[in-house]
Amino acid sequence: MFTRMITTTNNLDAFGRTYTNFDIMRKILRSLPKTWKTKVMTIQEAKNLTKLS
């Protein structure tokens, strides 16, 4: 799944739309199924995603 997201963002980059690491991480976390909700919340709380570089 991560590879598909990176491929998509790279293709969009070719069209002039760039994504920061923060945007990519948020999109990946949002795309996970609802069964992953508690894990996503744990990841978001454990790491300050605004400082992700």
VOBA-1610 file (N, C-alpha, C; in pm, whole numbers, padded with zeros to 5 digits, always signed):
BEGIN
Met+00082-00119+00000Met+00000+00000+00000Met+00087+00126+00000Phe+00194+00124+00078Phe+00283+00239+00082Phe+00344+00265-00055Thr+00380+00157-00124Thr+00440+00172-00257Thr+00343+00236-00354Arg+00215+00196-00347Arg+00115+00257-00435Arg+00099+00405-00407Met+00101+00442-00279Met+00086+00583-00242Met+00205+00664-00293Ile+00326+00610-00277Ile+00446+00680-00324Ile+00444+00693-00476Thr+00404+00587-00546Thr+00395+00593-00692Thr+00296+00700-00735Thr+00183+00706-00669Thr+00082+00807-00702Thr+00134+00948-00678Thr+00199+00969-00564Thr+00250+01103-00534Thr+00364+01141-00629Asn+00444+01044-00669Asn+00550+01073-00766Asn+00490+01111-00901Asn+00383+01044-00940Asn+00317+01079-01066Asn+00256+01218-01059Leu+00197+01253-00945Leu+00141+01387-00929Leu+00252+01491-00928Asp+00367+01455-00874Asp+00481+01545-00873Asp+00524+01579-01016Ala+00511+01482-01106Ala+00545+01505-01246Ala+00451+01609-01308Phe+00330+01622-01255Phe+00235+01721-01304Phe+00246+01854-01232Gly+00341+01863-01138Gly+00362+01990-01069Gly+00305+01996-00930Arg+00240+01891-00881Arg+00183+01890-00745Arg+00278+01812-00655Thr+00337+01880-00559Thr+00428+01812-00467Thr+00362+01796-00331Tyr+00397+01688-00264Tyr+00345+01659-00131Tyr+00461+01654-00032Thr+00439+01710+00085Thr+00539+01700+00191Thr+00526+01563+00256Asn+00628+01526+00334Asn+00621+01400+00407Asn+00501+01397+00501Phe+00470+01512+00559Phe+00354+01522+00648Phe+00225+01489+00573Asp+00209+01546+00454Asp+00089+01519+00374Asp+00079+01372+00336Ile+00191+01313+00296Ile+00191+01172+00258Ile+00154+01085+00377Met+00212+01112+00493Met+00183+01032+00612Met+00036+01043+00650Arg-00020+01164+00645Arg-00161+01183+00679Arg-00251+01107+00581Lys-00216+01110+00453Lys-00297+01040+00354Lys-00292+00889+00375Ile-00175+00838+00408Ile-00163+00694+00434Ile-00244+00655+00556Leu-00233+00733+00664Leu-00308+00700+00785Leu-00459+00710+00763Arg-00502+00806+00683Arg-00646+00820+00654Arg-00698+00708+00565Ser-00611+00649+00484Ser-00656+00547+00390Ser-00669+00408+00453Leu-00622+00392+00576Leu-00631+00261+00642Leu-00775+00229+00678Pro-00808+00098+00681Pro-00945+00059+00718Pro-00980+00099+00861Lys-01109+00101+00891Lys-01155+00141+01024Lys-01103+00050+01134Thr-01072-00074+01101Thr-01020-00166+01202Thr-00883-00121+01254Trp-00817-00035+01181Trp-00685+00018+01220Trp-00696+00147+01300Lys-00817+00193+01328Lys-00836+00325+01389Lys-00758+00341+01519Thr-00760+00242+01607Thr-00688+00255+01734Thr-00538+00261+01711Lys-00489+00186+01614Lys-00346+00188+01584Lys-00305+00323+01525Val-00391+00378+01439Val-00363+00509+01380Val-00357+00615+01489Met-00452+00610+01582Met-00454+00708+01691Met-00328+00695+01777Thr-00284+00572+01801Thr-00162+00550+01879Thr-00041+00607+01807Ile-00033+00586+01677Ile+00079+00640+01599Ile+00078+00792+01604Gln-00039+00851+01587Gln-00049+00997+01587Gln-00013+01055+01723Glu-00052+00988+01830Glu-00020+01037+01964Glu+00126+01015+02000Ala+00183+00904+01954Ala+00321+00871+01990Ala+00422+00960+01916Lys+00387+01000+01797Lys+00479+01081+01716Lys+00413+01214+01686Asn+00489+01317+01700Asn+00438+01449+01665Asn+00452+01463+01514Leu+00344+01438+01441Leu+00349+01434+01296Leu+00379+01569+01233Thr+00362+01676+01308Thr+00393+01807+01252Thr+00544+01826+01240Lys+00622+01749+01314Lys+00767+01761+01307Lys+00830+01652+01222Leu+00749+01575+01151Leu+00799+01469+01065Leu+00873+01530+00948Ser+00993+01482+00923Ser+01070+01537+00811Ser+01121+01429+00720
//
